[in-house]
Amino acid sequence: MGIGDIRCARSPSVSQVPVQTLLFGREMMAITSSRPILFSGHSADQRTAVIGGAGGGASRGGRDGGAGVLPLPLRWPKKITSGSNPLVKHCVKLRLSSSYRHSYGLVLVVGLTPILEICSFQKLKDDESSVLDCLLLLDGAEIPQEIFDPSTSVVHVSPIVMKKLSGMQSIDSVEAIALMKIPARFHELNGDQEEMIYQNWFPSPNRILVLDGIQDPGNLGTLIRSAVAFKWDGVFLLPGCCDPFNEKALRAARGASFQVPVVSGNWSHLKVLKTKFKMKMLAGHPANVSDGSFQTSSLSRELAYALADMPLCLVLGSEGHGLSEQTAQACELVSIPMEGTFESLNVSVAGGIFLFMLQPEHLKLL
């Protein structure tokens, strides 16, 4: 099969785009002059070409230009043995580049455990819109019954390809990788627009974890996981935080990033949330670091009881830079009492303590 020009049908959101179709052995891929088009959809027989920012769930609007979805009668390959395959290159770029994965609305989830956790959560919530776009299995591995769906594309890959996809030195514990749509409960807010539909951010904003400049993906992923474990209602990311769908953040979160609303915005958006829901603003702050300009309260059973009936935002800053000046000014500072001369705890450890203590459901255990 040679290279042919396809004129795509016009849709409300997509102008006519000339597309070239290339055949690489058994693997088919379409490209435009500016970027590749990979295939997404609910049917194994009818795939959808994703251009620019389309994909499922949320995408970072406009970062890489316009977006559209065009139906093309193409299939995923059944097997990939070469690391230079276009799909492999696409997946590796999804793993490594934040702007790339958000422009496509797709993310690479490495490992069977987080894949199963995400799919189990969907079933638990009776969510009919599957986030699982394609399942990449190591040669010889069988499709787990828990996530078997005839509409899901399954591609078997060689050990060399699996190693390249996962980015790990050893793939002894990696038999599956999933290409998943970024969940619709993820929102990235742009600009200083205060008249946002804030009701859509968090269904019930009673307990919201706010992260301020958390750049370490392991800490960010662990905090999101703790927020889910202790039944907080959402996570708000202030500027300076790493991408919650970064490969290390996903590994640390173990699927939690798909189970809780995550909103990325700035203080203007957070103030809207605070005002509309009359939320109390607390921030974790080491007592021993205080220079006297801010008064710090101690986390205690009495404080937890006093806050039990109040909607609450808990702000945690990075270990390297601490809280931003704006956070320190806007919040009541609370520290965890500690023995000895330790200056502070790791932010994910401290966050776990705060999240447990400040969840009203746990008061009977204190």
Protein Blocks (a to p, Z undefined) as FASTA:
>chain_A
ZZddddddddfklccdddddddehjaccdddfkbccddedjbfklccddehjbcehjdde
hknopaddddddddddfbdfbfkbfklmmmmmmmmmmklmmmnopacdedjklmmmmmmm
mmmnopabdfbfbdcddehiacdfklgcfklccddddfklmmmmnopablklmcbdcddd
ddfkbccdehjbfkbcfklmpmblfbccddehiablklmmmmmmmmmmnopabdcddehi
acfkbfklmmmnnomlmmcccddddfklmmmmmmmnopacdddddfklpgolaccddddf
klmmmmmmpccddddddfklopafklmmmpccdddddehjbfbdcfklmmmmmmmmmmmk
lmmmZZ
